[in-house]
Amino acid sequence: QVKLVESGGGLVQPGGSLRLSCAASGSAVRFNTMSWYRQAPGSQRELVASITGPGITIYADSVKGRFTMSRDNAKNTVYLQMNSLKPEDTAVYYCKFGVLNSYWGQGTQVTVSS
């Protein structure tokens, strides 16, 4: 059983930054694909970024150049550094472990507003 605990969400002004964390227990993140998704009210959940076991990262076009996903193997934690935040980034952000046999965190709210 894999458990994921997200943190780091909050309220930030447009142009600001936040760093989300996802701490995993029960399995090693470095051997699995880890992903960040987000879901805004009335919208489907969408992929934001992923990092594979070998460390390859992919990003949604909407966040390229602004968001960076990284991993700390020693802490068994993945991060999402979000810069130049926009109101349209407002959503609940979820961490996902794995691809087919996957686990989800509880989500953390990110609100970008002045």
N, C-alpha and C positions, 0 to 999 in steps of 0.2 A: 504494500500500500504506500503510495506516494502522497505526501502532504505538502501543500504549497501555501505560503503565507506572504501576501503582498503588503507593501507599505509605501509611504511616500507621497500619496495623493494629497490634494488640497485645493485651495483657492489661490489663483495667481492672476496677475494682470497680463493683458496682451503684451507680448514681447518678453515675458519672463521665462524662468526655467524651473523645472522640477526634475527630481531623479526618483524613479520608482525602483523598488527592490522586490525580489521574489526569492524567498529562502525556501529551499526544498529539503525534505527529509524523507528517508526511505529508499532513495536511489540517487545515483550520482548524475548531476546535470551534465558533466563533461562527456558522458557517453550517449547522450540523447539530444534530440532536437528540442530546443526550448523556444517558446513564442510568446509574444505579447499581442493580445487582441483588444479591441475596444468596441463598446456598444453605446451609441447615443440614444436618447429617448426616441422611440418610433422608428428606429433604424435596426438593420441587421448587424450582428456582430461581424467585425471585419478584422482581417490580419493587419497588424501594424509592422511587426518585425519578427524575424526568426534568426536563431543561431544554431548551426548544426554541431554535431560532435567534434568534427575537425576545426570548427571555428569560423565557418563561412556564414556571413550575415546577408540577409536580404531585407529590403524595406518596401513598404507601400510607397507609391509615387508621391502621395500627399505629404509624406514626412521625410523624404530623402533630403539630406543636407541639413536637417534640423534635429532629427532624433538619432541617437546612437545606442545600439544594444551591445552589452558586454557581459562577461562572465568571470566570476572569481571561483575557481575550482576549489580552493582551500576552504572557502566559506560555503560552498555548494549553493551559490546564489547568482542569479542573473539580475541585470540592471537595465533600465531604460532611461537614458539621459535625454531629456526633452528641452530643447532650446527654442527661442523665438516662437513661443506658443501663441496660438491663434484661438479666437472664440470657437471655431469649428473643431478644435481638438477636444472640446468638452465632451466627456464620456466617462463611463465606468471602464477601467482598464483591467484586463484579466491576464493572468499568467497561465500558460499551458505547458505541460510536460508531455513530451512524446508526440507521436503523429497518429497512429492507428489506435493503439491502446493508450489512451491519453487520460490525463488528470488535469483538473482546473482549480485555480485558486478562487477565493471568495470575491475578488474584485476590489478595486480602490477607486474612489471618485476623484476625477480631475475636472476642475471647473476653471475656465479661462474667461475672466470678465473684469471690466473696469468698474 
